[in-house]
Amino acid sequence: TAFLYKTYIGDILVAINPFKYLPLYVKEVSTPTRPISIQLKLPPHIFAVADRAYQSMMGRLATGPRNQCIVISGESGAGKTESTKLLLRQIMELCRANSQLEQQILQVNPLLEAFGNAQTVMNDNSSRFGKYIQLRFHNSSVKGAKINEYLLEKSRVVHQDEGERNFHIFYCMLAGISPDDKDMYGLLDPTQYRWVHFRKWGEKYSEVCNAMDMVGFQEQEKVDMMTILAGILSLGNIMFEPTETDVLRVTGKSMGWLKATAGQFGVQEEELLRSLTCTLSVTRGEAIRRLHNQQQAEDARDSIAKVAYGRVFGWIVSKVNELLAPNVDFDIELNEIGILDIFGFENFAVNRFEQLCINLANEQLQYFFNHHIFLMEQNEYKEEGIEWETISFKDNKPILVKIHNLFFPPHHLLFFSQDFVDKLNSKFKSSPHYEVVRSRSPLFTVVHYAGKVQYNGGGFLEMNRDTIPASIRDLFINSVTPLLSVLFAATISRTGTLMPRKAKVVSNLLYMYVSSLQHSLAVLMEKMFVASPHFVRCIKPNGNKLPDQVDNKRLRYNGLLETIRIRRDGFSWRPSFKEFAQRYNILLIKPDLPLTKERYYLISINIVQTFSHYGRSSRLFFKYWHQEELSRLLERLGTAALVIQKSKAPLVLYQQYCLCVCLSGPVSPPVPLPRRKKPQPRPRSIMPTAAHLAPVPRPRNKQFEATPFDNLEVHSELAELMGQVGGEERARERSKKRMDNIRWFKETQARKVVRNGAFPCWFHGMITRRQAEDLMTDKPVGCFLIRVGQSREGYTLTYKGANRCRHYMIEMQSNGKYVILGEDKAHPSLPDLVQHHSRVGIKPFNELLTTSCGQVSTWVKPPLGSGSCRIYSQLAQALAGPVAWRDEGERDRRSRPFPRLYPSIRLAMREIQQVRGNDKEREEGG
Ligand SMILES: Nc1ncnc2c1ncn2[C@@H]1O[C@H](COP(=O)(O)OP(=O)(O)OP(=O)(O)O)[C@@H](O)[C@H]1O
């Protein structure tokens, strides 16, 4: 099936959206168990692109370690976002290092999708922003991630065309929120909001909340953010009407909404009203107040909503970046894989300013593709004197330059005036990329690389000016909700990113949507031009979003045929002599020759005879598949080197061998064999005896033993048994650590574990791994207990599996949430975690927690075994003080964060309900 939907053009993956589930992405396909050369020869697959980028980043393919970028392109609905998610999943699988960071990175997508995607006529889950995800690696493991976001389509918050919807988050929130939270944020029935229409999104809301927990958002931050979103919805319901004196006022029916909005935004009602109904400006030291007409008041309302939403989105991205920043020494050099997924090319019934920006970004991307695939390659053939018949392609540079000229400062300020389209018509009427539209509406047509698009130029000026009046900004800076205050105090960088206040910024008033897009695209291109690119071309097989239907015309789109020709006839891998010689360690061949151009040349001839062409002065020219061929040879050589070293052959033999192979292929550096340590005889007296070991033989599972927690425990246990390592000082240190952990537990944890005044029976305090396993000896499969760590602050879950005990480390997140290492769900407490995994199995064996182990009468009963019993008793004593533990459910309610002006929100909601009730009564009466 894979062949039907995916193929390669050389090394470029062409992926056709199947619009149905295909069993192509299962675990068996993604598991990286094969050698690289075999992995790369597998049928076309998005996972293979991930593998290639990862191996190249590690320096295992044609070059040394280098930054990589994966560029995914295609029209809206072609499958770019799905491909991005699969790429991320596979890269995380390849670099799996038993850390929670990989899971956190995977959670960023559902989070951003909820806030940045929406249904359009072209795609039910269309990205309304572009993103470039930078994954940062040290050696083979991921150390951090950074998201760059581009051009969120904020106007969607206040306006959606026929067949389109608002951002997913609003539907998720209204559908999935609990009645208590609905009351807390001041939300009503979804039908009561003008800016959203109800849809079933219940489950998605808990998915988004979980993603925020997993990434590390604090509870209060979440509450503040949700309250701001509720405020945006309330704002949309404020309506205006003129009075007899022509002064504008809020309609009687929407007064409640004004109060609710003020409460949800944490500002004074009168000040909010003033900001909506008039503009205050200061001229020569004199404050002048200008009253708004109805249209201006509605525009002010809409622009507050757009700016507030845009800033919430920007804040989420910067928070994600802060939480996923690489936690490594700055001196360590990190390698990077970037994945670009921007909104696809769009052509709707009515195309506005946003579509022009989106299509401009796509033109830029197409240029990047053309530049790499056609321009650079053919220029190098010319320079190096390679015989070549030029392949012509649809160069989109002229149109790109034209659009750039249109929007670049200083033109845009003047240009987007009311007669904007007239100016365009007179300036570009003879251009092949522009068509004048004879119409009363301000229409014009641009001939893009992917087809003609007719735009409506009305409102370009307003849409481009991404600003709000200073009075509104000041109002929100003084909000009692710290998050809102931070969002409005922040300024926007030249690339449109939310910046801390002190950062160097362009003046807020001059900040323009298009110029920020121009800058961010320029910065993006700079990053991508220095990385090695991998291309994924996504194709939408039909316009109806249906499976098993292919419209052949679409396959001609994007110059795919020209791409096929150049990949077939051309040489896509063109390393310089130096780069090539370094990579394949060719210095070994003739160590006596000085490092000159001639020498590289000489070396190259040897290789090129078997492989490919060589250029006039500086480059070699290979077919795309030569990289794989060479890496296969490298692998063979690595094995050969090991064999030679193992057989203790003299070095000279190795060199001769290298020389031989080098004449027909590349050479890898000799791989040093790991030195085998001489086994130290252990004194009989300290060897652990059968009595010390668990009663049943237990095969060890590497994945779980690798956790630092368990290893430390086992090691300290063994050290204790051996009674030697570190002597008394070590023992003192261990004891101190345990006491510290008990204190940590007592001060920060105990209350969270208690239910109904006692510890749950699965909670065993501080016992050792061995004691936990002993307790499990005759227990049924699915039995479990949770214990406090001895060597680190945290918990371990011990589980009775089918043929052995497993120990799952429970990760404590900085926001106070609990998650089993490697799982994708965070929990507010241990009892919640236990409850969840009694329904959802723990990966990778899908194990369900079915029976609590022992501790029937809570913690007071000490566990079996002796070693840690003393510690356990101390824990018991520490907890057995006079404190009467309250019911956790009640405590939960008392301590949970609330919106800052919760009482005023409640009052406003009551007023709204009352008005609704009266209306209903009147309707029924009438
Ligand atoms: N590999 C796939 N397998 C099954 N369905 C897919 C696959 N890729 C895409 N789809 C379907 O196509 C829809 C659109 O895909 P996606 O959102 O990735 O498009 P896109 O190119 O990112 O569009 P946009 O530019 O509008 O964001 C998905 O919601 C999904 O239903």
Ligand as a Chemical Component Dictionary entry (heavy atoms), coordinates in Angstrom:
data_LIG
# 
_chem_comp.id                   LIG 
_chem_comp.type                 NON-POLYMER 
_chem_comp.pdbx_formal_charge   0 
_chem_comp.three_letter_code    LIG 
# 
loop_
_chem_comp_atom.comp_id 
_chem_comp_atom.atom_id 
_chem_comp_atom.alt_atom_id 
_chem_comp_atom.type_symbol 
_chem_comp_atom.charge 
_chem_comp_atom.model_Cartn_x 
_chem_comp_atom.model_Cartn_y 
_chem_comp_atom.model_Cartn_z 
_chem_comp_atom.pdbx_ordinal 
LIG N1  N1  N 0 -0.816 10.122 6.163 1  
LIG C1  C1  C 0 -2.127 10.338 6.300 2  
LIG N2  N2  N 0 -2.958 9.301  6.564 3  
LIG C2  C2  C 0 -4.289 9.494  6.691 4  
LIG N3  N3  N 0 -4.892 10.706 6.576 5  
LIG C3  C3  C 0 -4.114 11.772 6.323 6  
LIG C4  C4  C 0 -2.697 11.660 6.181 7  
LIG N4  N4  N 0 -2.211 12.885 5.937 8  
LIG C5  C5  C 0 -3.259 13.719 5.939 9  
LIG N5  N5  N 0 -4.405 13.074 6.181 10 
LIG C6  C6  C 0 -5.788 13.640 6.255 11 
LIG O1  O1  O 0 -5.793 14.874 5.573 12 
LIG C7  C7  C 0 -6.149 15.939 6.453 13 
LIG C8  C8  C 0 -5.352 17.183 6.099 14 
LIG O2  O2  O 0 -3.991 16.971 6.382 15 
LIG P1  P1  P 0 -3.067 18.115 7.012 16 
LIG O3  O3  O 0 -3.817 18.858 8.040 17 
LIG O4  O4  O 0 -1.791 17.475 7.362 18 
LIG O5  O5  O 0 -2.906 19.061 5.739 19 
LIG P2  P2  P 0 -1.935 20.337 5.582 20 
LIG O6  O6  O 0 -1.191 20.134 4.316 21 
LIG O7  O7  O 0 -1.143 20.520 6.812 22 
LIG O8  O8  O 0 -2.989 21.503 5.397 23 
LIG P3  P3  P 0 -2.899 23.061 5.832 24 
LIG O9  O9  O 0 -1.929 23.723 4.928 25 
LIG O10 O10 O 0 -4.303 23.536 5.581 26 
LIG O11 O11 O 0 -2.542 23.081 7.265 27 
LIG C9  C9  C 0 -5.874 15.413 7.849 28 
LIG O12 O12 O 0 -6.705 16.022 8.821 29 
LIG C10 C10 C 0 -6.180 13.930 7.690 30 
LIG O13 O13 O 0 -7.575 13.718 7.784 31 
# 
loop_
_chem_comp_bond.comp_id 
_chem_comp_bond.atom_id_1 
_chem_comp_bond.atom_id_2 
_chem_comp_bond.value_order 
_chem_comp_bond.pdbx_ordinal 
LIG N1  C1  SING 1  
LIG C1  N2  SING 2  
LIG C1  C4  DOUB 3  
LIG N2  C2  DOUB 4  
LIG C2  N3  SING 5  
LIG N3  C3  DOUB 6  
LIG C3  C4  SING 7  
LIG C3  N5  SING 8  
LIG C4  N4  SING 9  
LIG N4  C5  DOUB 10 
LIG C5  N5  SING 11 
LIG N5  C6  SING 12 
LIG C6  O1  SING 13 
LIG C6  C10 SING 14 
LIG O1  C7  SING 15 
LIG C7  C8  SING 16 
LIG C7  C9  SING 17 
LIG C8  O2  SING 18 
LIG O2  P1  SING 19 
LIG P1  O3  DOUB 20 
LIG P1  O4  SING 21 
LIG P1  O5  SING 22 
LIG O5  P2  SING 23 
LIG P2  O6  DOUB 24 
LIG P2  O7  SING 25 
LIG P2  O8  SING 26 
LIG O8  P3  SING 27 
LIG P3  O9  DOUB 28 
LIG P3  O10 SING 29 
LIG P3  O11 SING 30 
LIG C9  O12 SING 31 
LIG C9  C10 SING 32 
LIG C10 O13 SING 33 
# 
